[in-house]
Amino acid sequence: MHQTNNTLPEDVWNNALEDFKTHLRFKSISTDSAYKQDVADCGAWLHAKFESMGLETQTYPTAGHPIVVGRTKADPNKKTVLIYGHYDVQPVDPLHLWHSDPFEPVIKDGKIWGRGTTDNKGQHLALILGVEKYLNEHEGELPVNVIFLIEGEEEIGSPNLKPFLEKHKEQFACDIIAVSDTGMVARNTPTLGYGLRGIACLEITVNAANADLHSGLYGGMVANPAQVVAKLISSLHDSNGKVAIDGFYDDVVELETWEKDMWTTVPDMDDTSLKTLLGVDELVGEAGYTPVERVWGRPTAEVNGIYGGYQGEGSKTVIPANAGAKLSFRLVPQMQPDIILAQAKAHLEQHCPAGVTLDIELGHSGNSYMCDPHSEFGKAGQEALRKTFNAEPVLIREGGSIPIIADFKEVLGTDSLLLGLALPDCQIHSPNENFHLANFRYGIVLVQNLLDELA
Ligand SMILES: [Zn+2]
């Protein structure tokens, strides 16, 4: 029953491509209210797709965009897998940088080009079509119960998903969650993600005098907010690249030896490849860890933006009345965002010199996530990848944050297998987003192997 390669019958493949193109043509940009109807139409198309597959289908309106759910008839003797995806997409600007219409898919160079091809329409549609194929070939019977939950607000932070899950908790009880919304480290390198970093953001504003001042008349008499911002930022790290906030590392779970060993084998993540990719002479960060360990398994403090004083052409001899910066922290298990934000606030207040006032505004945050890739389900995920790609999967954590994965764990108590199909050159969120058609095929095959393995 196992599919060991990514070849598909001609008619299955042609129908899959047609469905893919139709799905891509909906301008389902969730952040822009001008596209509200397009988002709704895209959800309605998914709804019809699920119905055509014989699934029990329901579209749930939310305060924002609808959630579309399709499920097989529940058999209490079978395990249940929830497959998550999102049908909303990012805006397309800057439009002039696209080589083709973002909403009129084009196939070229073994890839399909358009907004949402990788993030996330191509990835979740592959899983849907794989399930459809399985149903067709087995008289509507699957070895596990499947619940598809496809939302329309991931690109705006999924504001309505967690309340929705809390309200309908029992209906979404499941044994494992499968998500294809992450990446493969390289072509033909099946990748199982088992961890994500969390995030915590804040913004600081430093104020001094009641107006911008002449630096000749007043320089040397008052505090300079731009210098204070620089001082506060430089206080965040010590000379070893460690975050110098008291208590910052208290709850950090150290990397395990098998992880360090595994990560040395991941293609394209060695120092030389990374330097070439990023165009830098040196990779810097926390002492005692490799670059990959720092990104996947260690917390960081970053400055995302900084402002203050004159930015125009030439010089202007002024002491700015205020200056500011936006900071974010990437977190690893078991760090708690609210604790980190409180520690960061205390640190900044303590390091703020006299002569200014410091305002700190706390921003959004999300928990980190980690599951055991060697659990029963983790092994099933690995085996499905191995069979589909005919190659040994690598096990990675991701440096980024997908808060809904932590929400699933918190509300449903269920772990997620991150079976990413994106490649580093897919240009998600950018002009000329594309998806490798080979990976679209692999996705269709992968989900069938996954259902077998999970059963
Ligand atoms: Zn995205």
Boltz pocket constraint, residues with backbone or C-beta under 6 A from the ligand:
constraints:
  - pocket:
      binder: B
      contacts: [[A, 90], [A, 119], [A, 155], [A, 428], [A, 429]]
      max_distance: 6.0
